[in-house]
Amino acid sequence: GTHCRNEIQGKFMDKIDLCMDCTVFARNMDTDAMIETCRVFNRQLKEYRNIVEERDRELENMSLELAMTLSEVFEALKKISSGDPTVRIPEISDIELIVKLKRMINSTAKNIGEIVDQSHEIAICIAEHFDVFHRVSRGDLNARVTGGSDIELLESLKNVTNETIESISREMSERKSAEDALRGLEALKSSILSAIPHAVVGLYERRIFFANQAVEAVFGWKPEDLIGRSARILFRNDEEYEEIGRRCYSILEKKKRYAAEFPYRHRNGNDILCTMSASVIGKKLKDNGIVAVYEDSTERKRAESELKSSREQLRYLSAHLQSAIEEERMEIARDFHDELGQLLTALKMDLFWLTSRIQKSRNRNKEKFLMKIGSMAELIDLAVKTVQQKSAELRPGLLDDLGLTAAIEWQASDFWERTGITCDMKMEFADDIILDRDIATAIYRIFQEALTNIARHSNAAEMGVILRQEAENVLMEVSDNGRGITHAQITDAKSYGLTGIRERVHLLGGKVSIEGSSGKGTTLKVSIPLKIQIQQH
């Protein structure tokens, strides 16, 4: 707040030397003003620290919640894509985007589960009915539908079919009655097929001999346009027709059911994606052919793509939050070190100046003044030490000034002084390599988190850290001889520190592994692609 603060250029200590010889500075020296300045500074320091801690907590909580959500969504999508539609994830969150994303995942899994179960059951039931119809048409009037189902319509169809066959058997002598019954079965079959929301097609020697009304909704063809034609009409080209047919029929020769997702062609020329479920009619594939159920999954795939895009957006948001945290920490650390540190240094120099003046004076209260000034000097020393400590915790100057190796060595030394856990360091890193700032920051923060876990959970006496360059990657390995982390702890969604480590590594395209052995310790390995600049000598 002096008049010439912004007018004189130069280093801080040079400015202090000018002040010591300044007459204005000497005339305005006031012990009461200095005490009031210390009080104001102490109050501002506390307020500043509270604001910083509150911001750090908010940003860290939001980043961790985003990271956990990404992990849950990713696991749910993996289970759904592997054929497990029973997966559900909790929909509770303070972030609206996360709630919508979780709700979409749960709804998609539920709908897929219901559709798959019903489609498979209907397809198998229809296949059994066609087998029975085929046997009856060949004169086997002892054929009956035996399968059970929880779907009332299918049970009714089974009862009607069996009753009709019995009626045909009793009244075989009356041909007209039998023909009417068969026509009734065909009509009932058509009604059932029309009620199925997915396209159902019967194939014998890869030619279509029946189709339901839903084929028009899926493929754009009317059923009557497909009867008698090759299944080639549903495919995009001859190569896919031959390849998919070869794969499907080779599996159906061994199993009675096969399901997979393939590309097809709509009548209007558009490409579509369908989930195809095929079942053998009867006991042998070569006797009666197959029935295939097609579900148009084009929109579902588009929704999955949108979910993937949302997931990437959340990851980018997480990366932005981490970057914002680091930037704010760096700014706050710089303010602590430069502004507050300089102010404290100036105050201490003022105290030295006062001490020298009082010692030369003949005031009878000189000893009291000197004791008071000594006490104030001790408080300023404590404040300087606190500022340096908090500044280093927020963002160590060594990381920006001397690089990653020096910052890790300083952190390990400080960790040993605080915990008593010895550290064996192997820094196999070339001096002429400057890491990208994001990579250096990520590795340093991962190392800090590893030290925190060792101090809190490992009960270790020794630890080691290895930092080296290997091909186009930078590798860090942190190990301890403690109790050893368990698999449950590694996979626990509430392990926020481990989740944060994985997210930092993933955002930089790296790999991370965590291994623990009971009573033998834990090892954390991190590998990140190296972005380097070679210094020009």
N, C-alpha and C positions, 0 to 999 in steps of 0.2 A: 504493500500500500504506500510505498514511498513515492515521491514525485518523479524520480528518474528511473523507475523500474523498467519501463518499456522503452526508454530512450537510449540506454547504454547497452551496446552489443558486447558479447564476450562470454566467457565461462563464468559459472556461478562463483567460484572462489575469487576470480578477478574482481567481480562486483563487490564481494565482501571486503576485499582489501581497500577498495575505493571508499566504502562506507566507514571503515575504521578511521579514515582521515577527514571525514566529511563533518563540517561544523554544524550543519543542519541536523545531521544524525545525532551528534553529541548533545545539542540543545534539547532535543525531543526525547532523550532517554528518560524513562519514567518507570519505576519498579511496579507501581500499581497497574500501569497499562500493560506491562509484561505479564503480570499475574492474570489480569482479565483476558489477555490474549491466550494464555494457556488454558483457561477455563473454556473459552469459546472453542478452541481447537479440540479439547477433550470431548466436548459435547458433539461437535461436528463429526469427529472420528467415530463415536459410537453410532450416531445416526447413519453415517455412511456405511459402516459395517453391517448394520441391520438391513439396510436396503439391498446391499450386495448379497447377503445370505438369503434373503427372501426371494430375490430374482433367481439365484442359483437353484433354490428348491423348486420353484415353479417350473423353470425350464427343464430341470432334470426329471421331475415327475412326469411332465408331458412327453419328454423323449422316451422315457422308460415305458410309459403306457403305449405309445405308438409302436415301440419295438416288440412288446409282448403281443399286441394285437396282430402285427404282421406275422409273428411266429404262429399264433393260433390259426389265423386265416390260411397260412401256407400249409399247415398240417391238415386242416379240414379239407382244403382243395385236393391235397394228395390222396386222402382217404376216399373222397368222392370219385376222383378220377380212377382209383384202383378198384372201384366197384362196391364201396361201402357207403351207402346213402344214409346210414343210421347216425352219422356223426352230427353232433350239435355243439355249439359254443355259446357261452353266456353273452347276453346282449346288453350288459350293464356298462355304461361309460358316460363320462361327462362331456365327451367330444361327439357331436352329432354325426359327423362323417363316419366315425368308428361304429356307432350304433347302427346306422343304415347299412354299413358293409357287413356287419355280423348278422343282421336280420336277413339280408339278401342271401348269405351263405346258408343259413338254417332253412329258409324257405325253399331254396333250390334243392337242398339235400332231401327235404321232406317230399317235395313233388316228384323228384326222380325216383325215390324209393317206392312210392305208391304206384307210379306208372310202370316201373320195371316189374314189380311183383304181379300186378294185375295182367300185364301183357304176357308175361311168361306163362302164367296159369291158364289164361284164355287160349294161348297158342298151343299148349300141350293138350288141353281139353279138345280143341278143334282137331288136332292131329289124331287123337284117339277116336273121335267120332268119324273122321274120314276113313280110318282103318276099319272100323266096324261097318260103315257104309259099303266099303269095298268088298269086304267078306260077304255081306248080305247080298250084294249084287252078283256074287259068284255062286250063290245058292247056300251059303252057310248061315242057316237061320238060328243057329245056337250062339251066334256072336252077340255079345252084350257090352255095353259101356260100364266099366267097373270103377273108374277113378272118382275120388271124392273131392269136393271143393267147398270153400266157405262163401263163394259167390252164389247167391240165390238163383240167378239166371242160369248159371251153368248146371246147377243141381236140377233145376226144372228141365233143362234141355236133356240131361241124362235120363231122367225119368220118362219124359215123353218119347225119347229115342227107343229106350228099352220096351216101353209099352207098345210102341208102333211095330217094332220087330216081332214081338209076341203076337200082335194082331195079324201081322203078315203071315206068321207061321200057322196060325189057326185058320186063316181064311185064304190059304194059298190057292185053293180050288177056285176061288172067285178072283180072277185076274184083275178085273176092273177095280175091285176094292184094294188089292195090293198096289196097283199103279197109283191110285189116289193117295194111298198112305205114303208112298215114296215121294210123290209130288209135294205132300205136306212136309215131309222131312226136308226136301230141298228148299221149300219156302221158309221153313224154320231156320235152316242153315243160313239162308240169305239174310234173314232178319238179324240173326246173331252177328254175322259178319258185318252187317251195316251198323250195328251198335258199337263195334270196336272203333275207338278213335284213331288207331294206327292202321296203316296199309297192311293188309294180309293177302299174301299171294301163295297159291299152290303150284309147285313145280314138279314136273315129271320129265326126266331126261332134259332138264334145263329149259323146258317149254312151259308156258303158263296155261294151266287148265282151270283155275278159278281165281277170282280177285274180288275184294269187297269194295264198297263205295268210297272208302277212305283213300284208295289209291289216287283218286282224282285230286284230293286235297294235298297229298304228298308229292305225287309225280306229275299231276296235270292230265293224266290219261283216264278216260272212262273205262270201267271194267270190261265192257264188251269190246273195246278197242284192243285189249291186251290178250283176251282168250285165244289160245292157239299160237301165239307169237313167241319168239325166242326171248329169253330174259335179257339178251343183249340190248334191247331197246331201252332198258333202265340205266345203262352204263354210259360213261363219257366216251370210251373208245374200246377197240377190240383188245388191246393189251390188258387193260384193267379188267375187262370181262373175263378173259382167260385166267389171269393171275388170281383174282378174288374167287372165281369158281373153283379153281384147283385147290386153293387153300381151304375153302369151306367144305368141299366134298371129301377131302382127305381126312379132315377131323371128324366129320359125321360118319365116316366108315367105322370109326373106333368108338365115338360117343354119339348119343342120341340128340345132343343139343350143342349148339355153338352160337356165341354172340360176339359181335365185334362192330367197330365203327368204320364205314367205308364211304368214299365219295361216289355220288351218283349224278345223273343228269335229269333235270326237269324237262317237261315237254317244250317249254318256251325257250330252252337252250341254256338256262341258268344252271350253274353248278350248285348242288346241295350236298349236305353231309347227313347221313342216316345211321342210326344204330340198328343193326340187323340182328334179329334173333331167329335162328333156324332150328327146327325140330323134325326128326324123322317120323314119317307117318307109318304106323305099324311097327314091325320088328326089324325089317330089313330095308336098307336104303334103296336097293335096286328094284324092290317089288312095287312100292307105292309112291316113291318120291319124298318130297319134303314140303313143309309149310313154313313160310318165312314172314316175320312181322317186321315192318320198317317204321321206325320213329324218326321223324325229321328233327335232327339235333342242331340244325344250322343256327337257330336263334340262341340255343343254349351255349354253343361254342362262342357265339358273339358275346354273350353275357360273361362267359369265362374270360374272354379276352379283355372285356371292360374291367372285370375284377382284377385281372393281372395288372392292367394299367393303373387302377386305383392303388394297388399294392405298391407299384413302383413310385407313384406320387407320394404315398405315405413315407416310403424310404427316402425320397428326395427331401420331404419335409423334415424327417428325422435328421438327415445330413445337414440341412440348413439350420436347424435348431442347435446341433452340436457346434457348427461353425460360428453361429451367433454367440453361443456361450463362450467359446474360446476368444472371440474378438472382444467381447465385453470384459472378460477376465483380463485380457491384455491391456485394455484401456484403463481399467480400474487399477491394475498393478502399476501401470506407468504413472497414473495420477498420484497413487500412494508414494511411489518412490521419488518422483520429481518434485511435486508440489509440497506434499507434507514433509518429506525428508529435508527439502531445502529450508522450509520454514523452521523446523526444529533445529537445524544446524545454525541458522541465523540467531535463534533465541539463545542457543548455548554460547555462541560467540559474544552476544550481548552480556550474558552473565559473567563471562571472563573479563569483559571490559569493566563491568560494575565492580567485580571483585578487586581488580587492580586499583580502581579509584578509591574504593572504601579502605583498602589496606593502607593507602597513602594518607587518608584523612585522619583527623584527631578526634573524631566523634566518639563519645564514650559508649555508645551503643554499637560500636563497630563489630564486636564479636557476635552479637545477636543477628546483625545483618548478614555477616558471613555465614553463619549457620543456616539461616533461611535460604541464602543463595545456594549453598551446598545441597540442601534438600531439593530445591528446584532443579538443580543440575541432574540430580539422580532421577527425578521424575522424567526429565527430558531424555536422558539416556534410555530409560525404560520404554518411553514412547518411540524413540528411534528404533530400538530393537523390535518392538511390536510391529511397527510399520514395515521393517525389513522382512520379518517373518510372514506377515499376512501377504505382502507383495509376492514373496517366493511361493507361497501356497497357491495364490491365484494364477500366477504365470512366472515360472523361474526365468530370470534374465539370462541364465546360462544357456537355455534352450535356443534363444534367439541370437545370442551373442557368440557362443562357443560351440553350439551344435548339440546333437542328441547324445553323443557319448559322454560329454562333460555333464550334461543334465542328469543322466542316469547314474553316473558315478557320485554326483552330489546327493541325489535322492537316496541311493543305497547307504551312503555314509550317514546321512541324517536318520535313516531308518535304524541303523545299528545303534546310534546314540540313544534313540528313543526306546527301543525294544530289547537291546542286548543280543539280537539275533545276528550272527556273523554272516557276511556275504562274500562269496567267491566270485569275482567278476572276470570274464574273458571277453575283452572288446577287440574283436578281429575285424576292424572296420578301417578302410583306407582313409588317410587324412585328407586326400584331395577330392573326396566325394561330399557334395552338399545335397542332402535329402530335400525333396519337396516339403514345404512347410506343413501341409496337411498330413503327410506320412509321418514326419517327425513328431508332430503333435499327437497323432493317434497312437504311435508306439509308446510315447512317454506316458500318456493317460492310461494305456493298458498296463504298463509297468506299475504305475501308481495303484491301480485297482488290484493287481496281483499282490503287491505288498500289503494292502489293506486286508485282503483275504488271509494272507499268511499270518498277520498279526492277530486277527480276530478268531480264526478257526483252526489253524494248523497245529498249534502247540509245538512248533518246530524250534530247534536250537541252531540250525544252519540252513542257509539257502544259497542258491547259485543263479547267476544270470549270464547268458551267452548272447552276444550281439555280433552278427557277421553278415557279410554279403555272400550270396551263393547264386551264381549265374545272374539272372535278371531279377532277383528277389532279395529283399532284406529279411533276415530271420532273427527272431528273438525267442529264447527259451528261458523260462523261469521255473526253477524246481526247489523243493524243500524236502526235509527229512521228517515231516510231521506225521499226523495220524492218517492222512490220505483221504481225498475226497471220494464220496460214493457215487454210484451211477444215478441214484435218486436225486442227489444234490445237483449233479451236472444237468439233469433234464428238468429240474424243478422250474416251473414258469415264474416263481417268486424270487428266483436267484437273479435279482436285478443287475448285479455287477457282471455276472457271466453273460447275461443278455446284452448288456451294453458293450462288452468286449466283442461278442459275435457281430453286432450291428456295425461297430467301427470297422472291423476287418472286412465284412461283406461290402460295405460302401466303397472300399478301396480295391475290390476285386481280389481279396486275399483269402487265405485259408487259416482255420484255427482248430486246434485239437487240445482236449483236456483229458488227462489220464490220472487215475489215482489208484494206489495199492494200499490196503489196510496196513498201517504200521510202518509203511515204507515211504510215504510222502506223496506229493502231487507234482505233476509236470504240466506246464502250459507252454504250447508251441504256437507261434504266430509266423505266418509267411505272407508278405505283401509285395506285389510287383513293384519293382524299383524304378522310380522316376528320378534320374540323377543329372547333375550338371558337373562336368569336369572343369576344375579351375584352370585358367590359362596362366602359365608361369612366364 
